[in-house]
Amino acid sequence: MSQKLHLVMGGRVKDPRGHEFEDLKALDIVGVFPDFSSAENAWRSKAQQTVDDAEMKYVVVHLHRLLEPDLND
């Protein structure tokens, strides 16, 4: 089985309905995780810390899909 890396990051977005971050230099890079489960746990923790701030958004990026786009999940 190949490694399925995931990146968790977040920051202030221009519109809470989108994914355009206001300041890329201010992004909070939470980390890179070896599987979706651990990435989801990190994302959930960070998202709950900022739940009252609608302009803060954390996301999970499926790095493995970018690195090997021809592989099926």
C-alpha positions as semicolon CSV with decimal commas, in nm:
position;residue;x (nm);y (nm);z (nm)
1;M;0,000;0,000;0,000
2;S;0,136;0,342;-0,091
3;Q;0,160;0,632;0,152
4;K;-0,136;0,871;0,131
5;L;-0,008;1,205;0,256
6;H;-0,248;1,478;0,369
7;L;-0,174;1,842;0,451
8;V;-0,378;2,033;0,710
9;M;-0,366;2,411;0,685
10;G;-0,583;2,709;0,756
11;G;-0,616;3,081;0,777
12;R;-0,841;3,378;0,726
13;V;-1,048;3,356;0,407
14;K;-1,189;3,641;0,198
15;D;-1,533;3,475;0,185
16;P;-1,643;3,205;0,433
17;R;-1,808;3,016;0,146
18;G;-1,482;2,987;-0,047
19;H;-1,121;2,880;-0,014
20;E;-0,937;3,198;-0,111
21;F;-0,706;3,288;0,176
22;E;-0,644;3,655;0,255
23;D;-0,272;3,633;0,337
24;L;-0,073;3,331;0,221
25;K;0,220;3,434;0,441
26;A;-0,005;3,404;0,746
27;L;-0,130;3,050;0,672
28;D;-0,122;2,815;0,967
29;I;0,047;2,499;0,837
30;V;-0,067;2,242;1,091
31;G;0,129;1,958;0,936
32;V;0,156;1,669;0,694
33;F;-0,008;1,343;0,802
34;P;0,035;0,984;0,678
35;D;-0,338;0,909;0,645
36;F;-0,675;1,079;0,627
37;S;-0,779;0,974;0,977
38;S;-0,492;1,152;1,151
39;A;-0,531;1,454;0,921
40;E;-0,901;1,470;1,000
41;N;-0,828;1,463;1,374
42;A;-0,582;1,754;1,337
43;W;-0,827;1,946;1,116
44;R;-1,113;1,892;1,362
45;S;-0,903;2,015;1,654
46;K;-0,798;2,335;1,473
47;A;-1,146;2,399;1,329
48;Q;-1,303;2,369;1,676
49;Q;-1,055;2,622;1,817
50;T;-1,178;2,881;1,565
51;V;-1,545;2,778;1,545
52;D;-1,667;3,127;1,645
53;D;-1,467;3,304;1,371
54;A;-1,650;3,257;1,039
55;E;-1,355;3,393;0,841
56;M;-1,111;3,131;0,971
57;K;-1,107;2,808;0,775
58;Y;-0,900;2,491;0,803
59;V;-0,880;2,235;0,523
60;V;-0,738;1,892;0,450
61;V;-0,545;1,874;0,122
62;H;-0,502;1,529;-0,031
63;L;-0,134;1,555;-0,127
64;H;-0,126;1,199;-0,255
65;R;-0,379;1,294;-0,523
66;L;-0,150;1,571;-0,642
67;L;0,160;1,351;-0,634
68;E;0,003;1,052;-0,807
69;P;-0,318;1,167;-0,983
70;D;-0,363;0,840;-1,174
71;L;-0,403;0,627;-0,862
72;N;-0,750;0,552;-0,732
73;D;-0,825;0,609;-0,362
